Amino acid sequence: MKKKLFLMLVGLGTILMLTTSCAKLPQEDMDAANASIEAAKAAEADRYVPAEFNALQDTMTKATTEIEAQKSKFSLFRSYKAAKVLLAKVDTMAKTVTENAIARKEEVKNEVQTALTEITPMIDEVKALIKKAPRGKEGKAALEAIQTDLAGVEATLTEVTTLINNGDYLTAQEKLNAAKAKLESLKQELQEAIAKKRGRK
């Protein structure tokens, strides 16, 4: 009887040890996953690869939810195996997301530099068209508005240079795209005015 009781106690002790070891909160895995997410944030993954970064955060949310679900259970029934798998996935995903963000940022940087070389000739073209534009009463007011818009575009280029120097290539790209659209609009307006003037003659 005593032997049976002893064996039962040994068996129960073994089960408790195994359960406790399996149910240990995966703090190191959580710290590693969080550090990887912070590295992705530092690489501006949320801006340059937002869809990938959102997927990464979703996976981390699943891991956290799983951990909380296990913590709410009685200690004998806890298991963090699924959470550990998710946390390992977060760590791997975060490293890929970081690399992709760095690569995308470099791509945008190159696109911005190309756009900058394209915009100067566009400004020169608009200035040349201004010289050919009609200067009647109505034409004068229109030209003044166009010149104001052109001055705004040139001011934007100064802003863009500052943004590039600060490494904010996405905002620089947005401003350049808006500037190019404005120049196209001014060019069209001037060409139509010049064509109308020629038609009258």
Buried (B, 14 or more C-beta within 10 A) or exposed (E): EEEEEEEEEEEEEEEEEEBEEEBEEBEEBBEBBBEBBEBBBEBBBBBBBEEBBEEBBEBBEBBBEBBEEBEEEEEEEBEBEBBBEBBBBBBBBBEBBBBBBBEBBEEBBEBBEEBBEEBEEBBEBBEEBBEEBBEEEEBEEBBEEBBEBBEEBEEBBEBBEEBBEEEBBBBBBBBBEEBBEBBEEBBEBBEEBBEEBEEEE
